[in-house]
Each structure stands twice: as C-alpha cells, then as structure tokens.
Amino acid sequence: MAITVTWSVSDMIRDAATGGVKLVYWQCVAADDTHAECSAVEGGKLRLEPDATADGFVAYDDLTEETVLGWVYDSLIEGEETADEAKARIAANRTGKVEAQVARKTAEANGTPWAAE
C-alpha cells in the first residue's frame, strides 16, 4: 500500500485590471495506489487582498502553482508551526483517513464460497 498526497490549485479569481489574485480554490488529496476507492480530500478557499504596489507582488502571468500553494500553506498555519509543518499536518490527517479506509476494506471480504468453484 502506498498513499500519494497531491496538493493542487483548481481555480483562482483575480482583479482583471491589476492581475491581483483575490480568491484561490485549493485541495489536498490523499489516495491509496492499490485501492483506488480509498481517498480523502481537504480543500478550501483562500481569500486574498492583493496590492499591486506592494513589495513582493507577483503579476498574474508570472505566478506558478508552487507560489500560490505557498500562500495556501501559510494560511493553514496554527500556533507556532511553520508553513511546512502546517502542510505536513494536513497531509498526515488525510493520509490517516485513507489508512483507516484501507484497514476497513481489507478487514472484510464479500462473496459466496460456491462462486469460486
């Protein structure tokens, strides 16, 4: 069993004039490579207030998914954790849910003994 965790940005809303991103739709998906039906998703919306005059402003055409996911990770920080720790916490939570699904699935079996003949 191998569980793969994938982070992605599915859509963004931006100010057409400045290119400043106002809203990011993101998700984190954990899925088992052996049992395709076993998966867990966490996602959400990140609201931003872009300022095209601020230092560090990235023009829309220059954005990468990695940059935008960095904003998402920063928004998930709880307490004293870092963005990497926040990312790892969410991924571990989703992975745990998939592991529980796989455990339930592999603990049971269905069928009839005479059908195997």
C-alpha positions, -999 to 999 in steps of 0.1 A, spaced: 0 0 0 13 34 -10 -6 66 -3 1 95 -25 -7 131 -14 -13 157 -41 -18 194 -35 -33 215 -63 -50 248 -71 -81 242 -91 -91 278 -99 -84 315 -90 -103 347 -92 -83 378 -100 -88 415 -105 -87 419 -143 -71 453 -142 -42 446 -118 -39 408 -120 -40 406 -83 -54 372 -71 -84 376 -48 -95 340 -43 -77 307 -46 -95 273 -46 -72 246 -34 -73 209 -24 -51 183 -8 -59 147 -20 -46 116 -3 -52 84 -23 -41 48 -20 -24 34 -51 -37 -1 -45 -73 7 -36 -85 35 -59 -117 40 -40 -98 48 -8 -91 86 -7 -96 116 14 -98 153 3 -94 185 22 -99 217 3 -109 253 7 -109 288 -5 -82 313 4 -93 349 2 -66 375 -5 -64 413 -7 -38 419 -34 -19 452 -35 -2 457 -69 20 484 -54 33 462 -25 68 447 -25 66 410 -33 35 414 -55 37 388 -83 19 396 -115 -7 370 -125 12 359 -156 43 352 -135 25 331 -109 33 294 -106 12 268 -88 41 264 -63 39 301 -54 2 300 -49 4 268 -29 29 286 -7 2 312 1 -22 283 9 4 266 32 10 299 50 -28 304 55 -30 269 72 -5 277 100 -18 271 135 0 284 166 38 284 163 41 259 134 58 267 101 41 265 67 59 232 61 46 219 94 10 231 85 13 213 51 26 181 68 -2 182 94 -29 184 68 -13 157 46 -9 134 77 -45 139 86 -57 130 51 -32 100 50 -46 87 83 -81 88 69 -70 68 39 -52 43 60 -84 38 81 -104 32 49 -79 7 36 -79 -11 70 -117 -14 70 -117 -26 34 -90 -53 39 -105 -65 71 -137 -76 53 -144 -97 23 -175 -104 4 -187 -131 -20 -200 -167 -17 -179 -198 -13 -196 -217 -41 -189 -189 -67 -152 -197 -66 -157 -232 -80 
